[in-house]
Each structure stands twice: as C-alpha cells, then as structure tokens.
Amino acid sequence: MNGELEKLNPERLYHFFAQICKVPRPSKKEAGMVAYLLDFARQRSLYAARDEVGNVLIRKPACKGYENLETVVLQSHMDMVCEKNSAIQHDFDHDPIIPYVEGEWIKAKGTTLGADDGIGIAAQLAILDAHDVSHGPIECLFTTDEETGLTGAFGLKAGFLEGKILLNLDSEDEGQIFIGCAGGKDTVAHLSYRREDTPDGAAAVKLSVGGLKGGHSGDDINKGLGNAVKILNRLLWQVARRFSGQLSDIHAGNLRNAIAREGWAVITVPEQNTAALLEFVDAFQSIMKDELHVTDSGVVVTAERVEVPTGVVANSDFIKLLNVLYACPHGMTAMSQDIANFVETSTNLASVKMMPDYFEITTSQRSSVESAKQNIVDMVESVFLLAGASVTHSNGYPGWAPNPASPILNIAVKSYRELFDSDPEVLAIHAGLECGLIGETYPGMDMISFGPTIKGAHSPDERLHIPSVNKFWNLTLELLKRIPSK
C-alpha cells in the first residue's frame, strides 16, 4: 500500500511519510522513531542530539548564499494517537500503519493514520534530505509524547535550541495560520463500588454503542458529535429504571484527547424483562439516529444476550455511576469574546473504565483563558466530589497568547497571498499546541503553526487531503527563503 504514496508529489515528502508509517510510535513509546531519526542524521552527516526526555534535534547548515538568515526551527511531534475500529486486529506497539489513497485523500486501514503529526515529520525530513531547497540555518525539533502529556515540550531545556523563529507543523486546516492555542488540564475520578452475587432468575445482555465518528477533543468539540459514554449512560439510566437492570461490566471511550466513539456494558435483568428490553434498545437506537441525523448519523446501538455473570455492582453504587456520568458536563461551555467563531472553553468526558474495585472516569478540559480553564476544571471536579469520588488532575499546560504583530506571521501571510492569490485565515485553535510550552522556555520566540488539511484526527476516520499537502509544502519552502537576516 505504501507504494501508492511513493507515486504522489512532492515525491520526497511522501517517501518519508511512507517510511514513518512503518515505524510504531505510540505516545511514550517513540524509541523506534528516535532511532530512525538519529540514523537518518548519521547517514547524512548532520548534527543530531537527543535530550533527557527523548526530544531529537537535527541541524542542517545554510545553503550557499543564505548563510546570513536567522536560524529557523521546524517543529513537529513524534508520537501518534492510537485508535482503531473494534473489529480490526492491530498492535500499535509492533504493527505498521497501512495507508492507502482514496480519491483526494490518504487514509489508513481501520486505524488512525498518524498524519498528526507524521506529515510534519515527513516535511522536516524531506527538507533535511534535499539538495535543491533554498534555506538558511535550520534546526528540526522532534518532540516526544505530545498527545498524552506534552512530555517533550515540558522537558525542553533552555539552550537546546539556537533559533528564535519557530514554524510548528502540527495544524490541521490548510489555508489557516495559527498564532494562539488553548491551555488544558485532565481531571480523573475514581469512584469505588462493591460487588454482589447475581440475582437468581437473571438474564444478561451486552449493550453496545458504536458507529460514531469520534474526533479531536478540542478541534471537534463544538461539532455536535455523539459521545459514546454519554449515549451509553443515557441508555443504562433507562434500563436501570424500566427493567430493573444491574451493571456487571462497562467500558466506554478510550483516550482523554478523543471524543468517545464506542462503548459497551454488560447488564442483568430479570428474565421476564428481556424481550421488552431488546425492543426498547431498538427504539432507543432510532431516537439516537434522529437526534444525530446531521452530525453523527452512523450511530449504532445494539443489544445481545450473553452468558450470565456471577456478580453485579451493588445497585446503590451503580446509581452513583449513572448520576455522575449524567451530571458530568461534556462539550463546549463558552465561545471567545475576542475572536469570532472560536471556542474558548470546553470539557471532554473521555472514558469510563471498570477496575477491580473502582470506576475510572477520565475527562479533559481546555480554555484559551487561564481563569476559565480553572473554572471548568473545578466544575467537573465538583460533580465527582458530590458522588464521593476521589479526584486527581494532571499538571496541565499553558495556552499560547496570540501576537498579531508577529514578524514571521506577516511574512507567512504575504507569502501565502503571493503563492495562492488568496489570503489565509489567521486564527487561534481550541487545541493544545506545544508552542505555549516552548514559548515559556524560550521567551520571545516568534512562532506560527500551520499544516495541511487533516480530517477526523484522533479517530480511525483520520484522513489527509492530498491537494492541501502540496500547498503546505510550497508555503514551507517559501517561508524558508524569506526568513529575515540576522
């Protein structure tokens, strides 16, 4: 399948993207990618360094005649979100991604594609490998664990980079140049439960929610997409009350930075209620399809009889779980008062997983306003505390304050206009970019973020728009020629 990519232009960029797809690179497991990058630099006699958190830096000297330009940093992250459809057998720790071309798009066989941010890495490698690209001194920074903890950006030390201009290659809408982003924080709750013996005369049913698009918990949070955790909980709420349902097992959602696409629960009901329950689930699916007919019409809700389990969750603890999942907010909570059509604050109810003696509920909050971020974090925590859960938070990461007077932004806007005879949009993004953390370590760094069009990021529907890659490539090359002199 990778041969399809090798036929596309720019040939060198797609060659490296195909190579990257062969290297497993889940978050926190980027050792293979680190080795690949260091070997790449060694083969070309380029300076390379690896810092203590695993970030890789490769330097390339200026082309003849461009030695006087400021050093520019090209930056992307090595890891990828690892999501797959439940029917697909794929081991992200060992198996390659299988890309294929469909019309104007590159997709993957039932998994995330990893164009976020594999296409940024590919562009960097293509430039480092080229002998026909005009540029001044270049530093290519490849960071670790962007998707689950921004570990590389957090661990980046002063003095590792020399450049004062940074081009972040991790945005997902061609024609848009980003100059700011939201900060974020994760909130995780542990809600304890007790087990009891399954009542006599019980039947068991597995309830499943699937067929949802999923998507990025920041960029897609305002699109009205279905959330499998919320839908499954809504169904369970009715099952508990109408059919005397009791919970035996539950697993919904997966990653904190992805909108939940799939979920299931095993419940027991009195045998005499089973037929009515199955009819109710069919009706519930129709309701969901009607409610989501524009944004997520593929939703599927199913019920199937399964073997009766030996134990169930104590009913009072099951009701606590239902209440807390119902009450926990999900989605956009505020729009920006300064930037038109820009989400300011949101929260993602990402997953609920059943551990041996507690439910683990994972959520993620974002905002471009620091005080509003803390407010939504506190709001989510308060819901969990009311249910008697214990709550922990990640360290969080800062937003990136927009600088409309940025010199590199001015160059990028002019370059885009001259290349494509249209003006790019200049925006902030409701997602975490590493620019905020890099800017804290390197105050005064002049930064923008841009990239080709990627749809369905963080889901198996992830796809890369081929025509936009060409424009992204041409804009990158034009910017390298126009970097200001020292």
C-alpha positions in Angstrom: 0.0 0.0 0.0 2.8 2.4 0.7 3.7 2.2 -3.0 0.7 4.3 -3.7 2.2 7.1 -1.6 5.5 7.0 -3.4 3.7 7.9 -6.7 2.5 11.2 -5.2 4.2 14.7 -5.4 6.1 16.1 -3.7 7.8 12.7 -4.1 10.4 13.2 -1.3 7.9 14.2 1.3 5.6 11.2 0.6 8.6 8.9 0.5 9.4 9.8 4.1 5.7 9.7 5.2 5.5 6.2 3.9 8.7 5.3 5.9 7.3 6.9 9.0 4.1 4.8 8.7 6.3 1.7 9.1 7.7 2.8 12.5 5.4 2.2 15.5 5.2 5.4 17.6 2.5 5.3 20.2 2.8 8.1 22.8 5.5 7.3 25.4 6.8 4.6 23.1 8.8 6.6 20.5 12.1 4.7 20.8 11.8 3.3 17.3 11.2 6.8 15.9 14.1 8.3 17.9 16.4 5.6 16.5 15.1 6.2 12.9 15.8 10.0 13.2 19.2 9.6 14.7 20.2 7.1 12.0 18.8 9.4 9.3 21.0 12.2 10.6 24.1 9.9 10.9 23.7 8.7 7.3 23.7 12.4 6.1 26.5 13.6 8.4 24.1 16.1 10.1 24.4 17.2 13.7 21.9 15.4 15.9 21.2 15.4 19.6 18.8 13.7 22.0 17.8 15.3 25.3 16.9 13.6 28.5 13.2 13.4 27.7 13.8 12.0 24.3 13.4 15.0 22.1 15.6 14.9 18.9 17.3 17.9 17.3 18.8 17.8 13.9 20.7 20.7 12.4 21.4 21.5 8.8 23.7 24.3 7.7 22.5 27.1 5.4 22.6 26.8 1.6 25.2 28.9 -0.2 24.0 32.5 -0.3 21.6 32.0 2.6 24.1 31.9 5.5 23.0 35.4 6.7 19.5 34.3 7.6 18.3 33.8 11.1 18.2 30.2 12.2 14.7 28.8 11.9 13.3 25.9 14.0 10.9 23.5 12.2 9.0 21.5 14.9 6.7 18.5 15.0 5.9 15.7 17.4 6.9 12.0 17.0 4.0 10.3 18.6 0.6 9.5 17.2 -2.9 8.8 18.7 -3.5 5.0 18.5 -7.2 4.4 17.8 -8.7 1.5 15.8 -12.1 0.1 15.0 -13.1 -2.7 17.4 -13.2 -5.3 14.6 -9.6 -4.5 13.4 -6.7 -6.6 14.7 -3.8 -4.2 15.1 -0.9 -4.0 17.6 0.2 -0.3 17.6 3.4 -1.3 19.5 4.6 -3.5 16.7 2.4 -3.3 13.5 3.0 -0.7 10.8 0.2 1.7 9.7 -1.3 0.7 6.4 -2.0 3.8 4.4 -3.9 3.9 1.1 -5.1 6.5 -1.4 -8.8 7.1 -2.0 -9.6 9.9 -4.3 -8.0 13.1 -2.9 -7.4 11.5 0.5 -4.9 9.3 2.2 -6.5 7.0 4.8 -5.4 4.0 6.9 -6.9 0.5 7.1 -9.2 0.7 10.2 -6.7 2.7 12.4 -5.6 6.3 12.9 -3.3 7.3 10.0 -0.8 9.2 12.1 -0.7 12.2 9.7 -1.0 14.1 13.0 1.9 14.7 13.1 3.6 12.3 10.8 3.2 14.7 7.8 5.1 17.4 9.8 7.9 14.9 10.4 7.9 14.0 6.7 8.2 17.6 5.7 11.2 18.1 8.0 13.0 15.0 6.7 12.3 16.0 3.1 13.9 19.4 3.7 16.9 17.9 5.6 17.4 15.4 2.8 17.1 17.9 -0.1 19.9 19.5 -2.1 17.5 21.7 -4.1 15.7 23.6 -1.3 16.9 27.2 -0.5 17.2 27.9 3.2 19.3 29.4 5.9 20.4 27.6 9.0 17.8 25.0 10.0 17.0 23.2 13.3 14.5 20.4 13.2 13.0 19.6 16.6 11.0 16.4 17.0 9.3 16.2 20.4 8.0 13.2 22.4 4.6 12.3 23.8 2.7 15.4 22.6 -0.6 13.6 22.5 -0.9 12.3 26.1 1.3 14.6 28.2 3.3 17.2 26.1 6.2 15.5 27.8 8.8 16.6 25.2 7.7 20.2 25.3 7.5 20.2 29.1 11.0 18.8 29.3 12.6 21.0 26.7 15.5 22.9 28.3 16.9 26.3 27.5 20.0 26.2 25.3 18.9 23.1 23.4 17.7 25.3 20.5 19.5 28.3 18.9 16.8 29.6 16.6 14.5 32.5 17.5 11.8 31.7 14.9 9.7 28.6 15.1 7.4 27.0 12.5 5.2 24.5 14.2 3.9 21.9 11.6 1.1 20.5 13.6 -2.1 22.3 12.5 -4.8 20.6 10.5 -6.5 23.1 8.2 -4.7 24.3 5.1 -5.3 28.0 4.5 -5.2 28.7 8.2 -2.3 30.1 10.1 -2.5 29.8 13.9 -1.0 32.3 16.3 -2.5 31.0 19.6 -4.0 28.0 21.3 -5.9 26.8 24.3 -4.3 25.5 27.5 -5.6 22.3 29.0 -5.8 20.0 32.1 -7.0 16.5 32.7 -9.3 15.5 35.5 -9.6 11.8 36.5 -12.1 10.4 39.1 -12.0 7.1 40.9 -15.5 6.0 42.1 -15.5 3.0 44.3 -18.1 0.2 44.1 -19.0 -3.1 45.8 -19.9 -6.4 44.1 -22.9 -8.7 44.9 -23.9 -12.1 43.6 -26.1 -12.0 40.5 -29.8 -12.4 41.5 -31.5 -15.7 40.8 -33.5 -15.8 37.6 -31.5 -13.1 35.9 -30.6 -12.9 32.2 -27.6 -11.0 30.9 -27.4 -8.5 27.9 -24.5 -6.7 26.4 -25.4 -3.2 25.3 -23.1 -1.6 22.8 -22.8 1.9 21.3 -20.7 2.4 18.1 -20.6 3.8 14.6 -19.8 7.3 15.9 -17.2 9.5 14.2 -15.2 10.4 17.2 -12.7 13.1 16.7 -10.3 15.5 18.4 -11.5 16.6 21.9 -10.5 20.2 21.2 -10.8 20.9 17.5 -14.1 18.9 17.1 -15.7 19.6 20.4 -18.2 22.1 19.0 -19.4 20.0 16.1 -22.3 18.2 17.9 -20.7 14.8 17.6 -22.1 11.9 19.6 -20.3 10.8 22.7 -20.4 7.0 23.4 -20.0 7.5 27.1 -23.0 9.9 27.3 -25.2 7.8 25.0 -24.4 4.5 26.8 -25.1 6.1 30.2 -28.4 7.5 28.9 -29.4 4.0 27.8 -28.3 2.5 31.1 -30.3 5.1 33.1 -33.4 3.9 31.4 -32.6 0.3 31.6 -32.0 0.6 35.4 -35.4 2.2 36.0 -37.6 0.5 33.4 -36.2 -3.1 33.5 -34.5 -3.4 37.0 -31.1 -3.5 35.2 -28.0 -4.1 37.2 -24.4 -3.5 36.0 -21.8 -6.2 35.7 -19.2 -4.6 33.5 -18.6 -1.4 31.5 -16.0 0.1 29.2 -16.6 3.2 27.1 -14.3 5.6 25.3 -10.5 5.4 25.3 -8.2 8.3 25.1 -8.5 11.6 27.0 -8.0 13.7 23.9 -10.5 11.9 21.7 -14.3 12.1 21.7 -15.6 8.7 22.7 -16.6 6.6 19.7 -17.5 3.2 21.1 -18.7 1.7 24.4 -20.4 -1.3 25.9 -21.8 -2.6 29.2 -23.0 -5.9 30.4 -26.2 -5.8 32.5 -28.5 -8.2 34.1 -32.3 -8.0 34.2 -35.0 -10.4 35.4 -35.6 -13.0 32.6 -39.2 -11.9 32.1 -38.0 -8.3 31.2 -35.6 -9.4 28.5 -37.9 -9.2 25.5 -39.2 -5.8 26.4 -35.6 -4.6 26.9 -34.5 -5.7 23.4 -37.4 -3.9 21.9 -36.6 -0.8 23.9 -33.0 -0.8 22.6 -34.2 -0.9 19.0 -36.4 2.2 19.8 -33.5 3.9 21.6 -31.3 3.5 18.5 -34.0 5.2 16.4 -34.1 8.1 18.8 -30.3 8.5 18.7 -30.2 8.3 14.9 -32.9 11.0 14.8 -31.1 13.3 17.3 -27.8 12.9 15.5 -29.1 12.7 11.9 -26.9 15.6 10.7 -23.7 15.3 12.8 -23.3 11.6 13.6 -25.9 9.6 11.6 -23.9 6.4 11.7 -24.6 5.8 15.4 -25.5 2.1 16.2 -27.0 0.9 19.5 -27.3 -2.9 19.9 -28.2 -5.5 22.5 -27.3 -9.2 22.6 -27.9 -11.9 25.1 -24.7 -13.1 26.7 -23.7 -15.6 29.4 -24.9 -14.6 32.9 -22.1 -13.2 35.0 -21.5 -14.4 38.6 -21.6 -10.9 40.1 -23.0 -7.4 39.6 -22.3 -4.0 41.0 -24.2 -3.1 44.2 -27.3 -1.2 43.0 -26.6 2.0 45.0 -23.1 2.2 43.5 -24.5 1.6 40.0 -26.9 4.5 40.6 -24.0 6.7 41.7 -22.2 6.0 38.5 -25.2 6.8 36.4 -25.8 10.0 38.2 -22.2 11.2 38.0 -21.9 10.4 34.2 -25.2 12.1 33.5 -24.2 15.2 35.5 -20.7 15.5 34.2 -20.6 18.2 31.6 -19.3 17.5 28.1 -18.8 19.8 25.1 -18.3 23.5 24.5 -19.1 25.7 27.5 -18.1 29.2 26.2 -17.2 30.9 22.9 -14.5 33.5 22.8 -15.5 37.1 23.3 -12.5 38.3 21.3 -12.2 36.0 18.3 -15.2 35.3 16.1 -16.4 31.7 15.9 -13.7 30.5 18.3 -14.4 28.1 21.1 -12.9 29.5 24.3 -13.7 26.8 26.9 -14.7 23.1 26.7 -14.6 19.8 28.5 -14.5 16.2 27.2 -16.0 13.2 29.0 -13.4 10.9 27.5 -13.9 7.4 29.1 -15.2 5.2 31.8 -13.4 2.0 32.6 -14.1 -0.6 35.2 -11.2 -1.5 37.5 -11.3 -4.3 40.2 -12.9 -2.1 42.8 -13.5 1.3 41.3 -14.6 3.0 38.1 -12.0 5.3 36.4 -13.6 8.3 34.7 -11.2 10.4 32.5 -12.0 13.9 31.4 -10.1 16.7 29.7 -10.7 20.5 30.0 -9.4 23.2 27.7 -9.6 27.0 27.5 -7.7 29.9 26.0 -8.4 31.9 29.2 -6.5 30.6 32.2 -9.1 31.5 34.7 -11.9 29.9 32.6 -9.8 26.8 32.3 -9.5 26.5 36.1 -13.3 27.2 36.4 -14.3 24.3 34.2 -11.8 22.0 35.9 -13.4 23.0 39.3 -16.9 22.4 37.8 -16.0 18.9 36.7 -14.3 18.1 40.0 -17.3 19.3 42.0 -19.6 16.8 40.2 -17.2 13.9 41.1 -16.9 15.1 44.7 -20.7 15.1 45.1 -20.7 11.4 44.1 -18.0 10.7 46.7 -15.2 10.0 44.2 -11.5 10.8 44.6 -10.2 13.2 42.1 -6.7 13.9 40.6 -5.5 16.3 38.0 -2.7 16.4 35.5 -0.2 19.3 35.7 -1.9 20.9 32.7 -0.3 23.0 30.1 -0.4 26.7 29.2 -2.1 28.4 26.3 -0.3 30.3 23.7 -1.2 34.0 23.7 -1.7 35.4 20.1 0.7 38.0 18.8 -0.9 39.7 15.7 2.3 41.8 15.3 4.5 38.7 14.8 7.1 39.3 12.1 7.0 35.6 10.9 3.2 35.9 10.7 3.5 38.9 8.5 5.9 37.0 6.2 3.7 34.0 6.1 0.6 36.0 5.2 2.4 37.8 2.3 3.9 34.5 1.1 0.6 32.7 1.1 -1.1 35.6 -0.8 1.6 35.6 -3.5 1.7 31.9 -3.9 -2.1 31.2 -4.0 -3.7 34.5 -4.8 -5.8 34.5 -1.7 -5.5 35.5 2.0 -5.0 32.8 4.7 -7.1 33.0 7.8 -5.2 34.0 10.9 -6.7 32.2 14.0 -6.2 30.7 17.4 -7.0 27.0 17.8 -9.0 25.3 20.5 -6.5 22.5 21.0 -3.1 22.2 22.7 -0.1 23.1 20.7 3.4 22.8 22.0 4.0 26.4 21.2 2.8 27.6 24.6 5.3 25.5 26.5 8.1 26.2 24.0 7.4 29.9 24.4 7.7 29.6 28.2 11.2 28.1 27.9 12.2 30.4 25.0 10.7 33.8 25.7 10.5 36.0 22.7 10.4 33.0 20.2 8.5 34.2 17.2 6.1 31.4 16.3 3.3 30.3 13.9 1.6 27.0 13.3 0.3 25.7 10.0 -0.2 22.4 8.2 -2.2 20.5 5.5 -5.8 19.5 6.0 -6.4 16.5 8.2 -9.9 15.4 9.0 -11.0 13.0 11.7 -7.8 13.3 13.7 -7.6 11.0 16.7 -10.1 8.5 15.2 -9.8 5.7 12.6 -11.5 8.1 10.2 -8.4 10.2 10.1 -7.6 11.3 6.5 -5.0 13.6 4.9 -6.1 15.8 2.0 -3.6 15.3 -0.8 -4.0 18.7 -2.7 -3.5 20.6 0.6 -0.2 18.8 1.2 1.2 20.4 -1.9 0.2 23.8 -0.8 1.6 23.2 2.7 4.9 22.1 1.2 5.2 25.1 -1.1 4.4 27.5 1.7 7.0 25.9 3.9 9.7 26.2 1.2 8.7 29.9 0.5 9.0 30.7 4.2 12.5 29.2 4.4 13.6 31.5 1.6 12.1 34.6 3.3 13.4 34.1 6.8 14.8 37.6 7.9 18.5 38.2 8.0 20.4 38.2 11.3 
